[in-house]
């Protein structure tokens, strides 16, 4: 018997497909992650570049090449004397108060805000590295407290948004030069540590001439503060007898500036 292949003129209904509950949330999270990474690159791009470039340029810097400035020194008294004596012949004092850190190629003007509130500090560090009001002045007995950005929004203005991006590269013995009112003061790094924003005791006075540098860490956040402390070397404090043994901030703030 001849058989015919007859196709039915109807088809069974397609099975009901359940909607995927997790589809939209995952899509949303994916978009969020994409824009978060994009924003991070925009904000931290200059800092990331600075950190990568450091490994190709350090410890040679424009200043160390031009003036042959020492980058670091041991705690040997003769070595310190040799460094400070050599400096007198290698560089003239800038006309503007300046901080210079050869190891990480930092040279920036010092600025002096009148107020201690966060807004005043943020405005000041657009123009350089800020001296925290009511702390000791460079070359004097006490705690000279300076702060600057490690990374900040490029659209906020100012060319010093990542002046301290490489501050974490400093180690014991590295030299920091501060030029203030016609004098040059050399500081030798003694220690580095991290504190929470409410640990304002780093602003406390000192009975010896020290320099404290502060910036936010981890880079790109303001979660904690990186502190670098250094001792004045090679010379006694300027006009020490004309100053009180140390300077004290009348009232410590509740939180360290960003």
Helices and strands as residue ranges (DSSP letters): H 22-57, H 62-67, H 77-87, E 98-101, G 102-104, E 106-111, H 118-124, E 129-131, E 142-147, G 154-156, G 167-169, E 175-180, E 183-196, G 200-203, E 209-217, E 224-233, G 240-242
